Amino acid sequence: MNVSNRKCIRHVSIKSMLASKSRNLVAIVAIALTTILFTTLFTIALSINHSFQQANFRQTGGYAMGSFKYVTFDQAEELKTDTLIKEYGLRLFVGMPNDAPFNKAHVEVSYCDENAAKWMYVDLKEGDLPAEGTNEAVADTRILSLLGITPKLGEEFTVTFNVDGVPTTETFTLCGWYEYDEAIVASHLLIPKSRAESIFQRLGTQGIDGMTGFWNMDVMFKNSVNIEHNVDTVLENHGYQGDSRAEENYIATGANWGYTNSQMAKNIDPTTVIALALLLLVIIFTGYLIIYNVFQISVTGDIRFYGLLKTIGTTGRQIKRMIRIQALTTPIVGIPIGLLLGYVIGTQLIPVVLNRLNGMQMNVVSASPLIFIVSALFALVTVLISCRKPGKMAAKVSPVEAVRYTEVSLGKK
């Protein structure tokens, strides 16, 4: 007969658990240790990945996922409406200085909106981006140092640069500055869009040669998987292509190779998949051994109790449910403790690990929510797997054998 007894089973399970406080403490510690293992490993792994990506981004000059190069303003306005694009940033290239003091420095003069500037690591220490209709400009400390200018808002400086091969000398007022990063090849001198257009008009050049006068549109997608495919899809959606320069509908594109997700999705092979799967299985098995033994000892200690329950009609399925309820209650305390301690331990180990890896940005700790979500899920799954076998053992026990069972007691300690 089907009897509405879930509440009763839950009540007995919780009361049974509360009667064994010392055993609950051991179970909580076991789950916390397992969660520490997962959290520490994921913290280190994601931090290494984050450091590796940051190093790649600085080599490429930014962290925008993709870009559409040398497009007209109308083309940019059309492409930015695509549903695949989550965010976009526009940049208008103006020119580059080639003569002293910039003959050994790569400096680009351009207009950038807020997104494009941010994605190119223009992190202002002071000031703001240049306002339209002014002679303001943003520069990094390398440009200012070469010009002999102190990084101070309101300072005036003069720069000579080539616009489509035509030299022009312009005077600007410093409205913002940022620290030069040696890992990034280019330094940026950012000017207002109105100033860029007035230079083009005065010199009579509008992008006849090279990049001058054309727009670059950097984009962000919903995630970094299959960036190249997403870029090509955006082109196809609007009737463009990026394969043949001879065709009229050609637009040059770029996919940021610094994103490891995109590279993995593109270059993944069965050997790597198998290796990762085996590694995860080893990690889960390690946690399983810790928690399984605790539940096994717990069930063995309560074997008489489960036998007595069977004598009054409790089914094996109900006993399994009781053990599962107990198994899912202890993680409420154990998992949060493990997440906190594991993240702390991981952050302390990251500098040690990164110092042994060449080319890594040191002491970059990932604070991705994935660390805690995945670690908690792995710990919870491990708990569920670990309680299955003890649950089966309790469910199959004979009432007579259980009553006869006597555990050898060696003292509370």
C-alpha atoms as a printed R data frame, in Angstrom:
    type eleno elety resid chain resno      x       y       z
1   ATOM     1    CA   MET     A     1  0.000   0.000   0.000
2   ATOM     2    CA   ASN     A     2  1.111   3.550  -0.724
3   ATOM     3    CA   VAL     A     3  1.209   5.420   2.563
4   ATOM     4    CA   SER     A     4  1.838   9.153   2.947
5   ATOM     5    CA   ASN     A     5  4.882   8.739   5.163
6   ATOM     6    CA   ARG     A     6  7.511  11.065   3.707
7   ATOM     7    CA   LYS     A     7  7.086  13.497   6.600
8   ATOM     8    CA   CYS     A     8  7.503  10.688   9.115
9   ATOM     9    CA   ILE     A     9 10.624   9.315   7.396
10  ATOM    10    CA   ARG     A    10 12.111  12.819   7.224
11  ATOM    11    CA   HIS     A    11 11.348  13.375  10.923
12  ATOM    12    CA   VAL     A    12 12.947  10.073  11.997
13  ATOM    13    CA   SER     A    13 15.977  10.738   9.789
14  ATOM    14    CA   ILE     A    14 16.624  14.188  11.242
15  ATOM    15    CA   LYS     A    15 16.052  13.068  14.839
16  ATOM    16    CA   SER     A    16 18.418  10.130  14.299
17  ATOM    17    CA   MET     A    17 21.052  12.479  12.923
18  ATOM    18    CA   LEU     A    18 20.699  14.945  15.818
19  ATOM    19    CA   ALA     A    19 21.178  12.090  18.276
20  ATOM    20    CA   SER     A    20 24.711  11.509  16.899
21  ATOM    21    CA   LYS     A    21 26.335  14.935  17.171
22  ATOM    22    CA   SER     A    22 29.928  13.705  17.152
23  ATOM    23    CA   ARG     A    23 29.290  11.647  14.007
24  ATOM    24    CA   ASN     A    24 27.657  14.660  12.342
25  ATOM    25    CA   LEU     A    25 30.741  16.708  13.131
26  ATOM    26    CA   VAL     A    26 32.966  14.100  11.470
27  ATOM    27    CA   ALA     A    27 30.673  14.056   8.407
28  ATOM    28    CA   ILE     A    28 30.754  17.869   8.191
29  ATOM    29    CA   VAL     A    29 34.562  17.853   8.438
30  ATOM    30    CA   ALA     A    30 34.790  15.178   5.725
31  ATOM    31    CA   ILE     A    31 32.531  17.158   3.383
32  ATOM    32    CA   ALA     A    32 34.412  20.375   4.183
33  ATOM    33    CA   LEU     A    33 37.736  18.670   3.381
34  ATOM    34    CA   THR     A    34 36.398  17.430   0.067
35  ATOM    35    CA   THR     A    35 35.041  20.884  -0.774
36  ATOM    36    CA   ILE     A    36 38.410  22.418   0.184
37  ATOM    37    CA   LEU     A    37 40.067  20.037  -2.272
38  ATOM    38    CA   PHE     A    38 37.727  21.032  -5.123
39  ATOM    39    CA   THR     A    39 37.765  24.768  -4.347
40  ATOM    40    CA   THR     A    40 41.544  24.948  -4.036
41  ATOM    41    CA   LEU     A    41 42.085  23.110  -7.307
42  ATOM    42    CA   PHE     A    42 39.508  25.152  -9.227
43  ATOM    43    CA   THR     A    43 40.811  28.421  -7.761
44  ATOM    44    CA   ILE     A    44 44.347  27.617  -8.902
45  ATOM    45    CA   ALA     A    45 43.196  26.332 -12.314
46  ATOM    46    CA   LEU     A    46 40.975  29.324 -13.113
47  ATOM    47    CA   SER     A    47 43.582  31.779 -11.785
48  ATOM    48    CA   ILE     A    48 46.263  30.245 -14.012
49  ATOM    49    CA   ASN     A    49 43.851  30.451 -16.940
50  ATOM    50    CA   HIS     A    50 43.018  34.070 -16.044
51  ATOM    51    CA   SER     A    51 46.716  34.980 -15.816
52  ATOM    52    CA   PHE     A    52 47.439  33.242 -19.111
53  ATOM    53    CA   GLN     A    53 44.588  35.119 -20.812
54  ATOM    54    CA   GLN     A    54 45.702  38.467 -19.374
55  ATOM    55    CA   ALA     A    55 49.222  37.876 -20.736
56  ATOM    56    CA   ASN     A    56 47.731  37.040 -24.152
57  ATOM    57    CA   PHE     A    57 45.437  40.080 -24.130
58  ATOM    58    CA   ARG     A    58 48.342  42.405 -23.468
59  ATOM    59    CA   GLN     A    59 50.214  40.919 -26.391
60  ATOM    60    CA   THR     A    60 47.221  41.437 -28.682
61  ATOM    61    CA   GLY     A    61 46.619  44.936 -27.293
62  ATOM    62    CA   GLY     A    62 43.163  44.375 -25.814
63  ATOM    63    CA   TYR     A    63 40.525  41.962 -24.639
64  ATOM    64    CA   ALA     A    64 37.691  42.581 -27.086
65  ATOM    65    CA   MET     A    65 36.547  39.183 -28.384
66  ATOM    66    CA   GLY     A    66 36.413  40.118 -32.050
67  ATOM    67    CA   SER     A    67 36.802  43.073 -34.382
68  ATOM    68    CA   PHE     A    68 35.583  44.290 -37.766
69  ATOM    69    CA   LYS     A    69 38.412  46.253 -39.351
70  ATOM    70    CA   TYR     A    70 38.548  49.241 -41.713
71  ATOM    71    CA   VAL     A    71 34.783  49.661 -42.035
72  ATOM    72    CA   THR     A    72 32.848  52.803 -42.871
73  ATOM    73    CA   PHE     A    73 30.689  54.437 -40.222
74  ATOM    74    CA   ASP     A    74 27.535  53.234 -41.999
75  ATOM    75    CA   GLN     A    75 28.832  49.647 -42.064
76  ATOM    76    CA   ALA     A    76 29.614  49.837 -38.354
77  ATOM    77    CA   GLU     A    77 26.120  51.160 -37.622
78  ATOM    78    CA   GLU     A    78 24.661  48.241 -39.547
79  ATOM    79    CA   LEU     A    79 26.814  45.495 -38.016
80  ATOM    80    CA   LYS     A    80 26.385  46.646 -34.406
81  ATOM    81    CA   THR     A    81 22.640  45.836 -34.554
82  ATOM    82    CA   ASP     A    82 23.311  42.099 -34.909
83  ATOM    83    CA   THR     A    83 21.742  40.009 -32.159
84  ATOM    84    CA   LEU     A    84 24.966  38.042 -31.572
85  ATOM    85    CA   ILE     A    85 26.777  41.205 -30.455
86  ATOM    86    CA   LYS     A    86 26.372  41.933 -26.750
87  ATOM    87    CA   GLU     A    87 28.538  45.098 -26.650
88  ATOM    88    CA   TYR     A    88 30.550  47.086 -29.177
89  ATOM    89    CA   GLY     A    89 33.228  49.758 -29.178
90  ATOM    90    CA   LEU     A    90 34.218  52.104 -32.010
91  ATOM    91    CA   ARG     A    91 37.655  53.434 -32.844
92  ATOM    92    CA   LEU     A    92 38.614  55.915 -35.593
93  ATOM    93    CA   PHE     A    93 42.289  55.706 -36.554
94  ATOM    94    CA   VAL     A    94 43.930  59.088 -37.343
95  ATOM    95    CA   GLY     A    95 47.690  58.635 -37.683
96  ATOM    96    CA   MET     A    96 51.081  57.751 -36.191
97  ATOM    97    CA   PRO     A    97 54.188  59.799 -35.273
98  ATOM    98    CA   ASN     A    98 57.401  58.468 -36.818
99  ATOM    99    CA   ASP     A    99 60.005  61.100 -35.986
100 ATOM   100    CA   ALA     A   100 61.882  61.737 -32.725
101 ATOM   101    CA   PRO     A   101 61.129  61.322 -29.918
102 ATOM   102    CA   PHE     A   102 58.734  58.596 -31.147
103 ATOM   103    CA   ASN     A   103 60.981  56.904 -33.719
104 ATOM   104    CA   LYS     A   104 61.498  53.933 -31.360
105 ATOM   105    CA   ALA     A   105 58.003  53.892 -29.882
106 ATOM   106    CA   HIS     A   106 54.776  52.610 -31.418
107 ATOM   107    CA   VAL     A   107 52.223  55.375 -30.856
108 ATOM   108    CA   GLU     A   108 48.757  55.541 -32.418
109 ATOM   109    CA   VAL     A   109 46.581  58.668 -32.580
110 ATOM   110    CA   SER     A   110 42.876  57.891 -32.718
111 ATOM   111    CA   TYR     A   111 39.394  58.544 -31.414
112 ATOM   112    CA   CYS     A   112 37.886  55.837 -29.182
113 ATOM   113    CA   ASP     A   113 34.559  55.583 -27.446
114 ATOM   114    CA   GLU     A   114 34.424  54.443 -23.819
115 ATOM   115    CA   ASN     A   115 34.156  50.708 -24.558
116 ATOM   116    CA   ALA     A   116 36.966  50.627 -27.108
117 ATOM   117    CA   ALA     A   117 39.260  52.553 -24.746
118 ATOM   118    CA   LYS     A   118 38.473  50.246 -21.823
119 ATOM   119    CA   TRP     A   119 39.066  47.100 -23.880
120 ATOM   120    CA   MET     A   120 42.482  48.498 -24.970
121 ATOM   121    CA   TYR     A   121 43.529  48.835 -21.297
122 ATOM   122    CA   VAL     A   122 43.210  52.611 -21.219
123 ATOM   123    CA   ASP     A   123 42.591  52.632 -17.464
124 ATOM   124    CA   LEU     A   124 42.767  56.281 -16.522
125 ATOM   125    CA   LYS     A   125 44.612  57.141 -13.311
126 ATOM   126    CA   GLU     A   126 43.333  60.700 -13.519
127 ATOM   127    CA   GLY     A   127 40.877  62.617 -15.670
128 ATOM   128    CA   ASP     A   128 38.370  61.576 -18.319
129 ATOM   129    CA   LEU     A   129 38.215  60.798 -22.028
130 ATOM   130    CA   PRO     A   130 38.434  63.948 -24.235
131 ATOM   131    CA   ALA     A   131 35.234  65.964 -24.669
132 ATOM   132    CA   GLU     A   132 33.892  66.768 -28.140
133 ATOM   133    CA   GLY     A   133 34.611  70.221 -29.540
134 ATOM   134    CA   THR     A   134 37.797  70.652 -27.481
135 ATOM   135    CA   ASN     A   135 41.547  70.238 -27.973
136 ATOM   136    CA   GLU     A   136 41.749  67.707 -25.132
137 ATOM   137    CA   ALA     A   137 43.664  64.429 -25.355
138 ATOM   138    CA   VAL     A   138 44.466  61.343 -23.291
139 ATOM   139    CA   ALA     A   139 47.986  59.903 -23.262
140 ATOM   140    CA   ASP     A   140 49.923  57.244 -21.392
141 ATOM   141    CA   THR     A   141 53.002  57.877 -19.259
142 ATOM   142    CA   ARG     A   142 55.406  56.702 -21.988
143 ATOM   143    CA   ILE     A   143 54.158  59.346 -24.457
144 ATOM   144    CA   LEU     A   144 54.310  62.036 -21.772
145 ATOM   145    CA   SER     A   145 57.792  60.930 -20.689
146 ATOM   146    CA   LEU     A   146 59.115  61.086 -24.275
147 ATOM   147    CA   LEU     A   147 57.675  64.596 -24.596
148 ATOM   148    CA   GLY     A   148 59.100  65.633 -21.223
149 ATOM   149    CA   ILE     A   149 55.619  66.341 -19.844
150 ATOM   150    CA   THR     A   150 54.588  65.718 -16.229
151 ATOM   151    CA   PRO     A   151 51.399  63.614 -15.914
152 ATOM   152    CA   LYS     A   152 49.275  66.532 -14.725
153 ATOM   153    CA   LEU     A   153 45.822  67.489 -15.934
154 ATOM   154    CA   GLY     A   154 45.751  70.719 -17.952
155 ATOM   155    CA   GLU     A   155 49.322  70.392 -19.295
156 ATOM   156    CA   GLU     A   156 49.705  71.406 -22.961
157 ATOM   157    CA   PHE     A   157 51.868  69.410 -25.361
158 ATOM   158    CA   THR     A   158 52.584  69.335 -29.078
159 ATOM   159    CA   VAL     A   159 52.868  66.224 -31.239
160 ATOM   160    CA   THR     A   160 53.799  65.825 -34.902
161 ATOM   161    CA   PHE     A   161 52.335  62.767 -36.629
162 ATOM   162    CA   ASN     A   162 51.574  61.486 -40.118
163 ATOM   163    CA   VAL     A   163 48.022  61.276 -41.456
164 ATOM   164    CA   ASP     A   164 48.045  59.173 -44.633
165 ATOM   165    CA   GLY     A   165 51.670  60.182 -45.150
166 ATOM   166    CA   VAL     A   166 50.943  63.875 -44.610
167 ATOM   167    CA   PRO     A   167 52.676  65.327 -41.498
168 ATOM   168    CA   THR     A   168 50.699  67.563 -39.170
169 ATOM   169    CA   THR     A   169 51.602  69.232 -35.889
170 ATOM   170    CA   GLU     A   170 48.874  69.454 -33.283
171 ATOM   171    CA   THR     A   171 48.701  70.924 -29.784
172 ATOM   172    CA   PHE     A   172 46.583  69.236 -27.120
173 ATOM   173    CA   THR     A   173 45.603  69.757 -23.492
174 ATOM   174    CA   LEU     A   174 45.995  66.732 -21.232
175 ATOM   175    CA   CYS     A   175 42.558  65.744 -19.890
176 ATOM   176    CA   GLY     A   176 43.482  62.265 -18.672
177 ATOM   177    CA   TRP     A   177 46.451  59.924 -18.383
178 ATOM   178    CA   TYR     A   178 47.130  56.242 -17.649
179 ATOM   179    CA   GLU     A   179 50.123  54.081 -16.796
180 ATOM   180    CA   TYR     A   180 52.103  52.589 -19.674
181 ATOM   181    CA   ASP     A   181 52.135  48.788 -19.704
182 ATOM   182    CA   GLU     A   182 55.386  47.387 -21.094
183 ATOM   183    CA   ALA     A   183 53.634  44.204 -22.207
184 ATOM   184    CA   ILE     A   184 51.401  46.174 -24.620
185 ATOM   185    CA   VAL     A   185 53.086  47.146 -27.881
186 ATOM   186    CA   ALA     A   186 51.171  50.320 -28.719
187 ATOM   187    CA   SER     A   187 50.756  53.560 -26.795
188 ATOM   188    CA   HIS     A   188 47.543  55.463 -27.471
189 ATOM   189    CA   LEU     A   189 46.958  59.183 -27.876
190 ATOM   190    CA   LEU     A   190 43.187  59.594 -27.785
191 ATOM   191    CA   ILE     A   191 41.538  62.719 -29.199
192 ATOM   192    CA   PRO     A   192 37.886  63.784 -29.708
193 ATOM   193    CA   LYS     A   193 36.028  62.629 -32.804
194 ATOM   194    CA   SER     A   194 35.427  66.271 -33.773
195 ATOM   195    CA   ARG     A   195 39.183  66.956 -33.683
196 ATOM   196    CA   ALA     A   196 39.901  63.890 -35.845
197 ATOM   197    CA   GLU     A   197 37.334  64.976 -38.446
198 ATOM   198    CA   SER     A   198 38.721  68.526 -38.536
199 ATOM   199    CA   ILE     A   199 42.231  67.141 -39.176
200 ATOM   200    CA   PHE     A   200 40.920  65.007 -42.062
201 ATOM   201    CA   GLN     A   201 39.075  67.984 -43.526
202 ATOM   202    CA   ARG     A   202 42.060  70.331 -43.220
203 ATOM   203    CA   LEU     A   203 44.505  67.845 -44.762
204 ATOM   204    CA   GLY     A   204 42.061  66.663 -47.413
205 ATOM   205    CA   THR     A   205 42.460  63.003 -46.534
206 ATOM   206    CA   GLN     A   206 39.730  60.497 -45.726
207 ATOM   207    CA   GLY     A   207 41.366  57.116 -45.617
208 ATOM   208    CA   ILE     A   208 42.566  56.792 -49.209
209 ATOM   209    CA   ASP     A   209 45.517  54.692 -48.046
210 ATOM   210    CA   GLY     A   210 46.052  52.514 -44.994
211 ATOM   211    CA   MET     A   211 43.810  52.666 -41.936
212 ATOM   212    CA   THR     A   212 43.371  56.432 -41.649
213 ATOM   213    CA   GLY     A   213 39.770  57.584 -41.637
214 ATOM   214    CA   PHE     A   214 38.369  54.084 -41.298
215 ATOM   215    CA   TRP     A   215 36.618  52.665 -38.270
216 ATOM   216    CA   ASN     A   216 37.425  49.582 -36.247
217 ATOM   217    CA   MET     A   217 34.502  48.048 -34.388
218 ATOM   218    CA   ASP     A   218 35.481  45.834 -31.450
219 ATOM   219    CA   VAL     A   219 32.762  43.531 -30.135
220 ATOM   220    CA   MET     A   220 31.872  41.320 -27.204
221 ATOM   221    CA   PHE     A   221 29.703  38.241 -27.580
222 ATOM   222    CA   LYS     A   222 27.726  36.421 -24.885
223 ATOM   223    CA   ASN     A   223 30.671  34.086 -24.274
224 ATOM   224    CA   SER     A   224 34.167  33.435 -25.588
225 ATOM   225    CA   VAL     A   225 33.414  30.071 -27.222
226 ATOM   226    CA   ASN     A   226 33.642  29.969 -31.053
227 ATOM   227    CA   ILE     A   227 34.572  33.654 -31.446
228 ATOM   228    CA   GLU     A   228 35.725  33.197 -35.045
229 ATOM   229    CA   HIS     A   229 32.468  31.451 -35.973
230 ATOM   230    CA   ASN     A   230 30.428  34.253 -34.376
231 ATOM   231    CA   VAL     A   231 32.364  36.924 -36.271
232 ATOM   232    CA   ASP     A   232 31.789  35.142 -39.586
233 ATOM   233    CA   THR     A   233 28.099  34.659 -38.756
234 ATOM   234    CA   VAL     A   234 27.657  38.390 -38.115
235 ATOM   235    CA   LEU     A   235 29.161  39.131 -41.546
236 ATOM   236    CA   GLU     A   236 26.907  36.599 -43.262
237 ATOM   237    CA   ASN     A   237 23.826  37.976 -41.517
238 ATOM   238    CA   HIS     A   238 24.445  41.347 -43.171
239 ATOM   239    CA   GLY     A   239 25.596  40.179 -46.588
240 ATOM   240    CA   TYR     A   240 29.365  40.526 -46.070
241 ATOM   241    CA   GLN     A   241 32.225  38.043 -46.162
242 ATOM   242    CA   GLY     A   242 35.779  37.944 -44.825
243 ATOM   243    CA   ASP     A   243 37.451  35.508 -47.243
244 ATOM   244    CA   SER     A   244 38.083  37.270 -50.563
245 ATOM   245    CA   ARG     A   245 39.495  40.801 -50.654
246 ATOM   246    CA   ALA     A   246 38.661  41.034 -54.352
247 ATOM   247    CA   GLU     A   247 34.926  40.975 -53.656
248 ATOM   248    CA   GLU     A   248 33.059  44.224 -52.992
249 ATOM   249    CA   ASN     A   249 31.353  42.908 -49.867
250 ATOM   250    CA   TYR     A   250 34.676  42.078 -48.128
251 ATOM   251    CA   ILE     A   251 35.291  43.176 -44.538
252 ATOM   252    CA   ALA     A   252 38.476  42.271 -42.698
253 ATOM   253    CA   THR     A   253 37.919  40.668 -39.299
254 ATOM   254    CA   GLY     A   254 39.864  39.477 -36.318
255 ATOM   255    CA   ALA     A   255 39.219  36.999 -33.490
256 ATOM   256    CA   ASN     A   256 41.104  37.484 -30.239
257 ATOM   257    CA   TRP     A   257 43.343  34.431 -29.901
258 ATOM   258    CA   GLY     A   258 43.972  35.292 -26.247
259 ATOM   259    CA   TYR     A   259 40.737  33.657 -25.092
260 ATOM   260    CA   THR     A   260 41.581  30.117 -24.028
261 ATOM   261    CA   ASN     A   261 37.927  28.987 -24.319
262 ATOM   262    CA   SER     A   262 37.886  29.862 -28.001
263 ATOM   263    CA   GLN     A   263 41.252  28.206 -28.634
264 ATOM   264    CA   MET     A   264 40.180  25.068 -26.781
265 ATOM   265    CA   ALA     A   265 36.900  24.845 -28.692
266 ATOM   266    CA   LYS     A   266 38.807  25.261 -31.948
267 ATOM   267    CA   ASN     A   267 41.752  22.949 -31.240
268 ATOM   268    CA   ILE     A   268 40.296  20.404 -28.812
269 ATOM   269    CA   ASP     A   269 41.225  16.787 -29.533
270 ATOM   270    CA   PRO     A   270 40.020  13.457 -28.096
271 ATOM   271    CA   THR     A   271 43.253  12.952 -26.144
272 ATOM   272    CA   THR     A   272 42.768  16.241 -24.274
273 ATOM   273    CA   VAL     A   273 39.124  15.426 -23.550
274 ATOM   274    CA   ILE     A   274 40.062  11.996 -22.180
275 ATOM   275    CA   ALA     A   275 42.890  13.468 -20.068
276 ATOM   276    CA   LEU     A   276 40.584  16.110 -18.553
277 ATOM   277    CA   ALA     A   277 37.874  13.527 -17.908
278 ATOM   278    CA   LEU     A   278 40.347  11.222 -16.154
279 ATOM   279    CA   LEU     A   279 41.660  14.109 -14.050
280 ATOM   280    CA   LEU     A   280 38.131  15.028 -12.930
281 ATOM   281    CA   LEU     A   281 37.387  11.380 -12.129
282 ATOM   282    CA   VAL     A   282 40.528  11.137  -9.980
283 ATOM   283    CA   ILE     A   283 39.524  14.312  -8.110
284 ATOM   284    CA   ILE     A   284 35.972  13.065  -7.543
285 ATOM   285    CA   PHE     A   285 37.261   9.625  -6.486
286 ATOM   286    CA   THR     A   286 39.562  11.269  -3.931
287 ATOM   287    CA   GLY     A   287 36.616  13.122  -2.416
288 ATOM   288    CA   TYR     A   288 34.500   9.973  -2.626
289 ATOM   289    CA   LEU     A   289 37.005   8.012  -0.528
290 ATOM   290    CA   ILE     A   290 36.888  10.657   2.200
291 ATOM   291    CA   ILE     A   291 33.102  10.910   2.456
292 ATOM   292    CA   TYR     A   292 32.231   7.271   1.683
293 ATOM   293    CA   ASN     A   293 34.184   5.965   4.665
294 ATOM   294    CA   VAL     A   294 32.388   8.342   7.016
295 ATOM   295    CA   PHE     A   295 28.955   7.222   5.802
296 ATOM   296    CA   GLN     A   296 30.035   3.578   5.814
297 ATOM   297    CA   ILE     A   297 31.119   3.822   9.465
298 ATOM   298    CA   SER     A   298 27.930   5.746  10.293
299 ATOM   299    CA   VAL     A   299 25.669   3.093   8.772
300 ATOM   300    CA   THR     A   300 27.627   0.278  10.427
301 ATOM   301    CA   GLY     A   301 27.253   1.986  13.785
302 ATOM   302    CA   ASP     A   302 23.477   2.321  13.308
303 ATOM   303    CA   ILE     A   303 22.930  -1.120  11.807
304 ATOM   304    CA   ARG     A   304 20.866  -2.271  14.820
305 ATOM   305    CA   PHE     A   305 18.711   0.828  14.535
306 ATOM   306    CA   TYR     A   306 17.952   0.138  10.859
307 ATOM   307    CA   GLY     A   307 17.229  -3.509  11.683
308 ATOM   308    CA   LEU     A   308 14.704  -2.491  14.325
309 ATOM   309    CA   LEU     A   309 13.053  -0.110  11.860
310 ATOM   310    CA   LYS     A   310 12.698  -3.012   9.445
311 ATOM   311    CA   THR     A   311 10.977  -5.119  12.078
312 ATOM   312    CA   ILE     A   312  8.173  -2.535  12.309
313 ATOM   313    CA   GLY     A   313  7.713  -2.445   8.530
314 ATOM   314    CA   THR     A   314 10.152   0.192   7.266
315 ATOM   315    CA   THR     A   315 11.134  -0.662   3.675
316 ATOM   316    CA   GLY     A   316 14.620  -0.655   2.186
317 ATOM   317    CA   ARG     A   317 13.632   2.244  -0.022
318 ATOM   318    CA   GLN     A   318 12.591   4.295   3.015
319 ATOM   319    CA   ILE     A   319 15.877   3.544   4.778
320 ATOM   320    CA   LYS     A   320 17.781   4.677   1.676
321 ATOM   321    CA   ARG     A   321 15.760   7.889   1.735
322 ATOM   322    CA   MET     A   322 16.633   8.419   5.416
323 ATOM   323    CA   ILE     A   323 20.351   8.082   4.704
324 ATOM   324    CA   ARG     A   324 20.039  10.361   1.680
325 ATOM   325    CA   ILE     A   325 18.287  13.021   3.794
326 ATOM   326    CA   GLN     A   326 21.101  12.864   6.338
327 ATOM   327    CA   ALA     A   327 23.675  13.003   3.546
328 ATOM   328    CA   LEU     A   328 22.070  16.133   2.060
329 ATOM   329    CA   THR     A   329 21.729  17.881   5.439
330 ATOM   330    CA   THR     A   330 25.376  17.853   6.505
331 ATOM   331    CA   PRO     A   331 26.590  19.607   3.292
332 ATOM   332    CA   ILE     A   332 24.538  22.675   4.298
333 ATOM   333    CA   VAL     A   333 27.245  23.344   6.883
334 ATOM   334    CA   GLY     A   334 30.236  21.530   5.372
335 ATOM   335    CA   ILE     A   335 30.174  22.958   1.848
336 ATOM   336    CA   PRO     A   336 30.173  26.701   2.783
337 ATOM   337    CA   ILE     A   337 33.038  26.116   5.228
338 ATOM   338    CA   GLY     A   338 34.962  24.200   2.542
339 ATOM   339    CA   LEU     A   339 34.344  26.893  -0.092
340 ATOM   340    CA   LEU     A   340 35.663  29.629   2.181
341 ATOM   341    CA   LEU     A   341 38.738  27.745   3.407
342 ATOM   342    CA   GLY     A   342 39.471  26.304  -0.052
343 ATOM   343    CA   TYR     A   343 39.436  29.741  -1.678
344 ATOM   344    CA   VAL     A   344 41.727  31.136   1.032
345 ATOM   345    CA   ILE     A   345 44.158  28.225   0.619
346 ATOM   346    CA   GLY     A   346 43.969  28.555  -3.181
347 ATOM   347    CA   THR     A   347 44.800  32.269  -3.085
348 ATOM   348    CA   GLN     A   348 47.832  31.522  -0.895
349 ATOM   349    CA   LEU     A   349 49.065  28.792  -3.265
350 ATOM   350    CA   ILE     A   350 48.565  30.766  -6.504
351 ATOM   351    CA   PRO     A   351 51.745  32.911  -6.167
352 ATOM   352    CA   VAL     A   352 53.776  29.746  -5.494
353 ATOM   353    CA   VAL     A   353 52.373  28.036  -8.598
354 ATOM   354    CA   LEU     A   354 52.550  31.086 -10.875
355 ATOM   355    CA   ASN     A   355 56.139  31.887  -9.877
356 ATOM   356    CA   ARG     A   356 57.124  28.554 -11.418
357 ATOM   357    CA   LEU     A   357 55.404  29.328 -14.710
358 ATOM   358    CA   ASN     A   358 57.110  31.561 -17.270
359 ATOM   359    CA   GLY     A   359 55.315  34.517 -18.823
360 ATOM   360    CA   MET     A   360 52.479  34.635 -16.306
361 ATOM   361    CA   GLN     A   361 51.041  37.727 -14.686
362 ATOM   362    CA   MET     A   362 51.936  37.201 -11.047
363 ATOM   363    CA   ASN     A   363 49.435  37.102  -8.176
364 ATOM   364    CA   VAL     A   364 46.319  37.376 -10.347
365 ATOM   365    CA   VAL     A   365 43.549  35.633  -8.397
366 ATOM   366    CA   SER     A   366 40.364  34.706 -10.187
367 ATOM   367    CA   ALA     A   367 37.155  35.570  -8.339
368 ATOM   368    CA   SER     A   368 34.911  33.837 -10.847
369 ATOM   369    CA   PRO     A   369 31.591  32.605  -9.406
370 ATOM   370    CA   LEU     A   370 32.264  29.379 -11.330
371 ATOM   371    CA   ILE     A   371 34.854  28.430  -8.684
372 ATOM   372    CA   PHE     A   372 32.208  28.289  -5.975
373 ATOM   373    CA   ILE     A   373 29.349  26.972  -8.120
374 ATOM   374    CA   VAL     A   374 31.346  24.114  -9.657
375 ATOM   375    CA   SER     A   375 33.089  23.246  -6.370
376 ATOM   376    CA   ALA     A   376 29.759  23.109  -4.517
377 ATOM   377    CA   LEU     A   377 28.188  20.959  -7.256
378 ATOM   378    CA   PHE     A   378 31.160  18.577  -7.310
379 ATOM   379    CA   ALA     A   379 31.040  18.244  -3.517
380 ATOM   380    CA   LEU     A   380 27.278  17.652  -3.552
381 ATOM   381    CA   VAL     A   381 27.513  15.055  -6.328
382 ATOM   382    CA   THR     A   382 30.342  13.350  -4.442
383 ATOM   383    CA   VAL     A   383 28.196  13.211  -1.296
384 ATOM   384    CA   LEU     A   384 25.289  11.664  -3.228
385 ATOM   385    CA   ILE     A   385 27.576   9.069  -4.833
386 ATOM   386    CA   SER     A   386 29.264   8.321  -1.502
387 ATOM   387    CA   CYS     A   387 26.015   7.582   0.341
388 ATOM   388    CA   ARG     A   388 24.650   5.162  -2.286
389 ATOM   389    CA   LYS     A   389 26.586   2.061  -1.230
390 ATOM   390    CA   PRO     A   390 26.072   2.541   2.545
391 ATOM   391    CA   GLY     A   391 22.386   3.150   1.802
392 ATOM   392    CA   LYS     A   392 22.130  -0.116  -0.106
393 ATOM   393    CA   MET     A   393 23.882  -1.948   2.708
394 ATOM   394    CA   ALA     A   394 21.430  -0.586   5.294
395 ATOM   395    CA   ALA     A   395 18.469  -1.311   3.024
396 ATOM   396    CA   LYS     A   396 19.453  -4.972   2.532
397 ATOM   397    CA   VAL     A   397 20.247  -5.779   6.136
398 ATOM   398    CA   SER     A   398 18.203  -8.571   7.700
399 ATOM   399    CA   PRO     A   399 16.353  -7.530  10.863
400 ATOM   400    CA   VAL     A   400 17.537 -10.662  12.694
401 ATOM   401    CA   GLU     A   401 21.193 -10.165  11.664
402 ATOM   402    CA   ALA     A   402 21.008  -6.487  12.609
403 ATOM   403    CA   VAL     A   403 19.708  -7.238  16.082
404 ATOM   404    CA   ARG     A   404 22.439  -9.867  16.581
405 ATOM   405    CA   TYR     A   405 25.140  -7.463  15.334
406 ATOM   406    CA   THR     A   406 27.414  -6.207  18.093
407 ATOM   407    CA   GLU     A   407 29.994  -3.550  17.346
408 ATOM   408    CA   VAL     A   408 33.237  -3.721  19.282
409 ATOM   409    CA   SER     A   409 33.560  -0.492  21.248
410 ATOM   410    CA   LEU     A   410 37.050   0.874  21.841
411 ATOM   411    CA   GLY     A   411 35.919   3.940  23.717
412 ATOM   412    CA   LYS     A   412 34.578   7.319  22.700
413 ATOM   413    CA   LYS     A   413 37.963   8.665  21.594
